């Protein structure tokens, strides 16, 4: 349960950084990352659905689907690094990514 809380915290952090730093009306602040920020919404939706399915039916298959969705989300989030850098949160962002990856790696199905 603690690992899920840590992963959820990371998710919120990424969403806050991407929305705070990649506003649609200020595309230059993040360069091409605005396009990616809209793509990460798809990853977040897939993760949410996988987490819900796993929470309702914690089978090994749903656990693996959850892990796969979360890995896709982490991989996608790594591409938002420039946004975090531009708002002065790069160290925190990288620490959150590393912590999320470690938690995910430790999740046993």
Residue pairs with C-beta under 8 A, 6 or more apart in sequence:
3 103
3 104
3 106
3 107
4 51
6 99
6 100
6 103
7 70
7 100
7 103
7 104
9 96
10 96
10 97
10 99
10 100
10 103
11 44
11 47
11 73
13 92
13 93
13 96
14 40
14 73
14 77
14 80
14 93
14 96
15 44
17 80
17 83
17 84
17 87
17 89
17 93
18 37
18 40
18 80
18 83
19 37
20 87
21 29
21 30
21 83
21 84
21 86
21 87
21 89
22 29
22 30
22 33
22 34
22 37
22 80
22 83
23 29
24 34
27 34
29 83
29 86
30 37
30 80
30 82
30 83
30 86
31 82
33 79
33 80
33 82
33 83
36 76
36 79
36 80
37 80
37 83
39 76
40 73
40 76
40 77
40 79
40 80
43 69
43 72
43 73
43 76
43 77
44 73
46 69
46 72
46 73
47 66
47 69
47 70
47 72
47 73
49 69
50 62
50 65
50 66
50 68
50 69
50 70
51 66
51 69
51 70
53 62
53 65
53 66
54 62
54 63
54 65
54 66
60 109
63 107
63 109
64 109
67 104
67 107
67 109
70 100
70 104
71 104
74 97
74 100
74 101
74 104
77 97
78 97
80 93
81 90
81 93
81 94
84 90
84 92
84 93
84 94
